[in-house]
Amino acid sequence: MARAWPLLGAGAVVELLALSGVLPARPDLVHAVALPPLDLTFDLGTLLSRTTGPVWFALGLVLAIIGRATILCFMLGSRRWWFALRFELVVLVPSFLAAELAYCGQALLYSAPFWVGSALAIASSLVVAHVPWGGSESVLSMIRRGLQGGPRLPTVLSYLAGLGTLGALVRNGGEVPVLIGVGASAVLTAAVLVAASLTTTGVHRPRPVQRAGELVVVAGIDTSSGHGSLFSLRPSDLGFRCAQTVYYSYAGTGQGAPRGQAACPITTGSHYTRADTERPLPELVRSFREQVDKLTPPVTVITHSSGAWVTWAALSGDRSTPVRRIVMLAPLSDPHGYPPPGTNAEGAVGAAAMRLIVSIARWEGFSRFDPDRPLARMLLGHPLAAHALFERTLPRQVRALAVPTTFDLVLFSTSDTFGRAQAACALFQSHGAVSTSVAAVVDADRFLSGRPQLPCDPWPSWVADAASGFRVP
């Protein structure tokens, strides 16, 4: 668990510096004890406005980075000095740009750069403020996880709102309110830090025992052989070797495909493209059975996104299947639905705009998804089709686990979305990031080991409930 006392100690030091006049008593002083990168942004703003030359600025910058890294190292509760230093060096660039833009705006009395700098400070906080408490040792993975939305996006948003409120309250109050605000900022930061530690760093990647049978990996729609978030899943995290791993192909049986991003070689199935993932469901079901039914039980299937549709549809009518367990990561159900093109049904205008956006995404090469191809038309175009699919009964020997995300739950029309599957706690992950989430691996490992799921925190469902007010009717 991360420690809060170094932050409170830093807050006391800031109070003394403000009382002695070394630091001016101004509203942004509440950021001096904020979560990174706001704390370093405050340091850089102070250096840009107070130092008298490049030598003093460079000296102050070195001291600021070392000081912030030291405080962060102590807060992490372990001897992770080099990680803390790398983190501060990563956030140095956006912090410097944000501080310099704010300085330019105030110096030139030109509001545009000031607000751009403020937006950059907020955006960088949303990307990286939660990252040190997740235990990542790689700077690149740290940035990638932050850009994917991260597990604590609403927490950081609420925290930034709290800091903004403190800044507004002390803006015209003089020294005493400012100093009270610094203390309140330290307490707020410590509270958020402890809360993030309890829900993030307390989740450790398990070391599963070696499991028998084979693992079948079923990626979702708009993927291709070796390319898609689920291909990055490490079978060893679930207790399987690469020799036990089979990648389902939407194109049918074959001799394998290039590895691409896959954690293991793809030695079976034909090379498939994004268009193959939207073939008619009966064709995909037949292909699934051809590739899976020849395997030796017990077979475990792990799916992502719409891959759960294919798996559930294939197994619900196959009593002789060798599959014994299904883990569905970020499964989809209960869409809003949309009418076919050229019809005057309800939602025609929204559907036309949707098709325009999707066509732009295809033109840009971002996606190859087509909402009017067979699979999407069948299970996304009709509001109850996916829900009805999950209501089909699986064979008695097959157990299923659904690991949803909070960001997906708000999209569904009903709360009972995955039929007879056991439901894990909703994860605060983006739809794509759940495939490599440590929390998802923990849920899957407990399910495969026959252990009950951990108790759920209530706040992810609160966030989904709050966001439901933005749903269209």
N, C-alpha and C positions, 0 to 999 in steps of 0.2 A: 504494500500500500504506500502511496506517496505521502510525504510528510508536509504538514502545513507550517510547522514552527519556523523554518528558515524564512518563509515569506513574511510571517509576523515580525521576525527580527529585522528584516529589511524595511518593513513599514516603520518600525521604531527609529531606524537610522534616518529615513527620509523625513520623519517628523523633526528630529534634531537639526538636520540640515536646513529645513525650512524655518525653524525657530531662530537659527543663528544667521539667517539671511543668505546662506550660500546658495540655496535654491529659492527662487521667487515663489511666493504664495499665490498660485494661479490655479484655475480649474483643472488644467491637464495634469496637475500633480497627482490626481487619483490614478493616473496611468503608470506612475512610477512603481506601483506594487501590483500591476495587472498581470494577467497571463501573457506569455509570449505570443506574438511578437510586439504587442502594444508597449511592453516595458522597454524594449530596445528602441522602439520608435520614439518614446519619450526621451531616452538618453540622447539619441541623435538630434532631436529637435533642440534640446538644451545645448548640445555642443555646437550646432550650426548657428545658434543665435548668441552664444556667450563667448566662444573661443575667439582669440585675436589673430590667429594665423594657422597655416596648415600644420605646423609642427605640433602646436598645442591640440589642434583637432585630432591629429593622428594619435597622439599620446592618450587623449581622452577616449578615443574610439577603442584602442587596445584595452584600456582599463575597463571600459564598459562591457566589452565582449567577455573578458575574463571574469569580471564580477557577475554578470548575468549567467554565464556558464556555471560558475561555482554555486550560485544560489539554486539553479536548476538541478545541478548534480545532487545537492543536499536534499532537495524536494523529492527527487526520484527515489530516495531511500536506499541507494546502492552506490557503489564506486563506479559510476558510468561517466567519468569526466570527459572522455573523448567523444562519446555520443552527445553529451550536452554541448561541447564545443562545436561539433559539426552542426548541430541544430542551430546554434546562434549564428554561425557563418552562413547557413542557408537562408535564414530569415533576415540577414543583414541587407540584402539587396532590396526587397520590397519595403523594409523599414526605412532605409535611407531615402528611397524615392518618395515614400509617403511624407517623411519629415521635410524633405527639400521642397516638395510641391506646396506644403502648408506654409513654409517659410516664404516661398515666392509669392504666394497669394497675399500674405500679410504685408510683405515688403512693398509690393506693387499695388496694394489695395485692389486686387483683381480676384474676384471670387472663384472663377473657374478652376485655376490650379489648386486652390485650397480644397474645394469640394472633391476634385479628382483625387487629391492626396488622401482625404478622409475616406473616400470610397475604397481606395487601394488598401488602407490600413484595415478597414472592416473586412474586405475580401480576403486578405492574407490571414487574418485572424480566423475566419471561417474555414480556411483550408488547413492551417497547421496548428491552431491553438490546442487542439485535443491530442495531437500526435505523440508528444513525449510520453504520455501516460499509457500508450498502447504497447510499449515495449519493443518497437521496431529498432533494429540496428543499422538498417540501410537507409541512406539519405534518399535514394531514388524511390524505394518503396514507400518511404515516409511521404514524399510529395504525391506519389500516385494515389495512396489511400486518401490523402486529403482532398485531391481533386475529384475523387469518386463520391464525395459527399461526406465520408467519415461517419463514425458511429455516434457522434455527439453533436450533430449540427444544430438541433433545436436548443440544446444546453448552451452552446456558445452564443447563439442568437439571444437567448434570454440573458446571458451574462453581459453581453455588449449593451443590451437595453438597460440593464441595471447600472452599468458604468455611465451610460449617457444620462440617466436620471440623476446620478450623483453629481456629475459635472454641471448639470443644469441647476441643481439646488445650491451649489456653492459658488456659482459664477459671480454673484454680486454681494457676497457675504463677508468679504474680508478674510483675515488670517484665521480666525477661530473656526468658521464653517469649513474652510479649506482643510485645516488640520483634522477636523472631525471627519471630513470626507475621505482623507487618506486612510484613516483607521477603518472606516466603513468599507473602503475599497479592498483593504487587506483582508478583512473578515469575509467579504463577499467572494474574493478570489480563493481564499482557503476553503470556503464551503463548497464552491464548485469543484475545486481540486479533489477534495475528499470524496464527493459524490461520483466524480469521474473515475476515481481510483477504485471505488467499490464495485462499479459496474464494468470497468474495462480491464484494468490491470489484474483484477482478481480472476480473470478467465485465462487459464493457461492451456496451451496446446497439449492434449493428452498423448500418452505413449501407449497406444493400443497393443494388445497381444496379437500375434499372428493369427489371422482368421482363415478358415477353410473355405473352399469353393472359389468362385470367380466373381469379379466385380464388373458390371456392365455400366458404362458411362453414357448417358443420353443427354446430349446438349439440346438447346432450345432452338426456336425459330430464328431465321436470319443468321445462322452460323454456317460454317463450311468445315471440311475435314481439317482438323488441327487448328482451327481458328474459332475462338469463342471462349467466354470466361470459364466454362466448366472444364475445358481442356487443361487449364492451369492447376486444377485440383491434383494434389499429390496422393495417389492411392495408399502410400505408406502411412499417411495420417489416419487412415481408416483400418489399417492392419492388413493391407494387401500388397503383394509385390507386383511389379510390372508384368511378370509372367502370368499372373492371374487376372490381368486387366484387359477387358474387351471394350472397344469404342463402337457404339452403335452407329451405323451408316444409314442416312436417309435415302441413299441410292441403292441399297440392297447388298447382297453378299458379294464378296470379292477378295482380292489378295492383299488388301491394305492400302495405305495412302501415305504421303509424306507427313512427317511428324508435326511440323509447324510449331505451334505453341504447346503441344501436348506434353504432359509430364512423362509419358511412356511412349514407346514406339507404337504406331497404329498398324497392326499386323493382320487385321481382318477387315472385311467390308470394302465396298467400292469407294473410290474418291467421290465425295458429294459436294455440291455447290449450294449457295444460299437458296436458289430457286427450288432445289429438291426438298427443302424443309417445309414447303407449303404445298406439297402434293396432297391429294385427297386422303383423308384419314384411313379409309379401308386399305389403301395401298401401303401406307406406313405401318399399319397394324400387321398386315401380312409379312412385310419385310422384317418387322421386329421378331415375329415368331420364327421366321426362317433363321435368323441370326442367333436367337437366344435358346430356343427349345432344344437345340443339339448340345447345349452345355450340361455339365454335370452338377446336380444340386449339392450343397445349397448355393444358389446364385443370389447375389445382392445387386440391386439396381439403384444407381444414384442419378437423379435427373435435375435439370435446371429449367425453370420457366415453363414454356409450353412442352418441353420434353415429358413432363408429367402426363399430359394428355395422351400422347402416344402410348406410354407405358401402361397407364390405367386402362385405356381402351383395349390394349392387347391382352392384358392379364385377366380382365373381368370376364372374358369368355373362354379362358384356357385353363381348365381344371388340371391338366397334366403338366403344367409349366414347372420348370425346375427352380423358378424364382421363389424365394422365401421372404425377402425383405426389400422394401422400397424406401428410399430416402429422397424426398422431393424438396429441393431447395428453391425458394421463391416461386412456388407454383401459382398459376393464374386461374381465376375463376370469376364468374358473375360479371362479365363486361357490361357496359352501357348498351352496346349494340348500335348498329347503323344500317340505313337502308341501302339497297343496291344503287349503282349509278343510274341516272336518268329517270328515277322515280320521284313522285311527289309525296312521298310518305313523310311522317314526322321525322325531323332531324336531317332533312335533305340538305339544308344549307350548311349545317355543321359538318356533315359528311363530305360535302364538296370542298370545304375549306381544309378538312383533314386530308383529303386526297391531294390537294395542291401542296400542302406541307410535305407529305410523304414523297411526292414526285420530285420536289426540290432536294430532299435528302438523297434520293436515288441519283439525281443528276450530279450532286456533289460527291457521290461515291461513299457517303456516310452509311448508307443502308441499301439493301436490295429488297426490303419488305414491300409487299403489295397487298393492300387490304382486301383486294377482290380475287386473290387466288384461292383455290379450294379450301385449304385448311383454315385460313383466316376468315373466309366467308362463312364457313360452317360454325366455328367455335367463338369467333369474336363478333361476327355480324348479328348473331341472334343472342339476346340477353340471357336466356336460360340454358343454352346448349352446354356450356362448360360445367355449370352446376349439375345438370342432369347426368353428365358423363361421370362425375365423381360420386353420384348416387348409385352407380352400378356396383354390384356386390363382387368383391374379390374372392378368389378361392380361399377356403378356410386355412390353408397352410401359409398364406401370404399375409404379412404384417406391413403396415405402411406408416410413415412419419412425414408430416408436412412441416417445413421450417419456413414460415412466411416472413416478410419484412413489413415494418410499419408503413413504409412508403407505398407498398402495394395494397395493404389492407384498406386504406382509405378509398381505393378505386372500386372495391367490391360492393355489390348491392345488398348482400346479406351477411350475417356473421357466421352462419353455418355453411362454410364454403367448400370443405374438402371431404364431404361424405363420412366414410367410416375410418378415415385416416386419423391416427393419433396426432395431435397438434402440439408442437413445441412453442415456446415463447416467441413472439414476434421480435425479430432482430432489427436494431437500428442501423441498417446497412442499406446501401443502394442496391437496386435489383441485380446489377452485374457483380458487385463486390461481394455478395453473400457467398459466391462459389468458393472463395478462398478465405472466408472469414474464420478466425479461430473459434468464435462462438458457435458457428455452424458445425465445425468439426467436433466440438464438445457435445453438442446436441446429438449429432449422428453417432458418435462413439457410445454415448449412454444408451441410445436406442439399440444399436447393434449388440451391445453387451447385456441387454435385457434389464437395464436399470431405469428407474423412473426419471422423468425430466425434472430439472431444477425448478423451484418456484419462480413465478414470473414477476418482474417489476411492473407496477401498474402504469407508470408514466408513458411507456410507448403507446399503449392503447389510448391514453388521454390525448396524446398528440394527434393520433389518427382521428379520434372523435372531434377534436377541435378543428382539424382541417376539413372535416366532412361538410362544414358550412359552405365551402367553396365548390362543392359538387354541383353539376348541372342537373336539372330535374329529368 
